[in-house]
Amino acid sequence: LCPMDWLPLVAHLPQQFPDTVIDIQTGEGDSPLRKLVTEEVDLAVAVGPATDKYVMDINRQRLGEIEFVFVIQASRLSANLDDDLKRIPHLVVTDFDDPHAADAVGESIPYWRVSDHKTKVAMIAAGLGWGAVPRWLAASALADGSLASFHYRGFRDNICHAVYLCHWRPLPLGPVAASIWQRGSAADS
């Protein structure tokens, strides 16, 4: 979901902490924050507004933002798009490990759940659905015309969500996590 803009936060670790094994996991939806609050990880890079339900117990530093855009395979773009969208699955990224993950999109339209945005973009490019995706992931397909962006039910041209470096307040930071957090503070200023 996130571009790798956060890599400078960890670039110093091999030199500063050469004997430390670093585990970097990826996840979609609330997965990074769920792992943070269950103390499976020390820090998480997460996208808002998903962070809002945990905000009371999370320290966070803004790292940037991701722009989302509604896309569909260009050959499926038609004058009757609203009607067509009712027959084409809306692709929804779901954290399948979360027992409380949303099961529906809140409308009476067909939807398919997928585990990540990269798969979602590939499925949309193959004509298997439509949905909102990070613009950076769809940029080349939008540029070559294989994907088309569209307005959906009053949403603006784009939707922007903040990207945060997050720390679970009850968990003290060790020296490696504190070093990363400090670099995040400098990026947030």
N, C-alpha and C positions, 0 to 999 in steps of 0.2 A: 504494500500500500504506500509506504513512504519511500521517497527517493533516498538514496544513501547520503544525504546531506549531513547526517549526524556522525559519519565516520571520523571526522577530525576530533570528536570528543574522546575517541579511544585510540587514536593513532600513536600517542605517547606511551601506551601501556607496555609494549615489548621492551622498551629501553628502561622505563622507570620501575617496572615490576616483572623482570625477566623470568622469575621462577613461579609466577602465578598463571594458572590455567584459566582462560577466559571462555565462558560459554555464552554464545550469542544465539538466541532463539528468535524465530519469527512467528508471528501470529496475526490474525485478523480480528476485527470486532473488538470485544472486550477481553479477549484472551490475554494480551499483555498486562492489563490491569488486574484481571482475576489472579494471574500468577504473582503479581506484586502483592496483593492483599493477602494471599495465602502464603506469602513469604517463600515462594519457590524461586523468585528472582529478587535481586537487590534494587535494580533500577529498570525502568521500562520507557520506551519511546512509544507514545500513544497519541492517537488522533482524537480531537474533540469533535462533537460534543459528547462522545461516549465517556469522556473523563468526568463529566458533570455529576454522574450518580455516585462517584467516589470522592468528589472534591473535598469533602469535609476532613478526610483523613489522609489526603495526599498533598505533598509539596510538589509543585510543578513549575517548570521553567519553559517558557515559550521558545521553541526552536525555529519556527517558521509556520507555513501553512501549505495546505494542499488544495488545489482547485479541482472540483468535480464537474463533469459535464455529462448531460444525457446523450447517449449515442445509440445508434442502430446501424445495421449493415446498410450501406448507401443504396443498394438495389431495393431495399424494403421501404425506403422513404417515399411516401405517396401523399396525394392531396387528402386522402381519407385516413391520415395517420392515427387520429384518436380511435377510430373504429378498428384499425389494424392492430393497435397496441392491445386491444381486448382479446385478440386471438394469438398473439405472440407472447411467449412467457417473459415475464419481468424477472430478470436474474438478480437474486438477492444474495449478498455475501453473508454467510452465517458461520458462527463459531460452533461447530458441531459438538465440541467438548463441553459446551455450556448448557446445562439442563434447562436454563431459563431463557435460552436464545429465542428470539421472536420467530414464530412459525408462519406468520403471514405479513403481507405488506399493507394490510388494512383496507384493501379494496377488493371488489369481486372480479379480479382479473387473474389469469393463470400466472403462477410464478414457479420458478425452480430455484433451489438453494444450491450455492456453490461455496467452496471453502476459501477462495482467495480471489483477489481482483485480477491477477494475471490470467487465470482460467476464465474469469468473467469476460474480459476483453477478447480473448481468443474465441469464446463461444459466440459473442456478439458478432465478431468479424465473420464467423462461419454461418451467420444468419439464424442462429438458434435462440435469439432473444434480444432484449434491450435493457438498458439501465444506466445509472449514473456511475461513472468510473473516474479515477484520477486522470486529469488531462495529460499529465506527463506519460502515463502508460499508453494512452491512445494517440499521442501526438503524431507518430509516423503514419498510422492508419488514417487519421484525419487529414494529414497533409497529402497522402497519395489518393485520397478520395474513396477508399474502401469502407470507411466509416463516415457517417454524417451525424452532426450534432443537431439537436432540436429542442424546442421549448416544451416543457411538460407541465400542464395544469398549473400555470401561474408561477412556476419556479423561474427564477432569474436565469439568465444565460448560463450562469455558473453558480456553484455553491462552494464556499471556501470553509475549510475546517482547520483549526490550529493544530499544530504538532507540538507535543510537549515531552520533555524529559521529566519523568515522574519518580517520586520516592515515597514509599509508605511510611508515614510519620512514626508509627510505633517501632519500626525496625531501625536500629542505629546503623549508620554507614560505616563500613570498614574502610581501610586506607585506600583501596583501589576504587571503590564506589565513590568515596569522598573526592578523590582526584578527578573522576569523571564529572561529578556534580559541580565541582569548582569550575571546570572548563565550560560546563553548561551555563553557569552563572555569568561567565564572561560573554558567552554568545547571546544571552538574554538581555544584556545591557545595551 
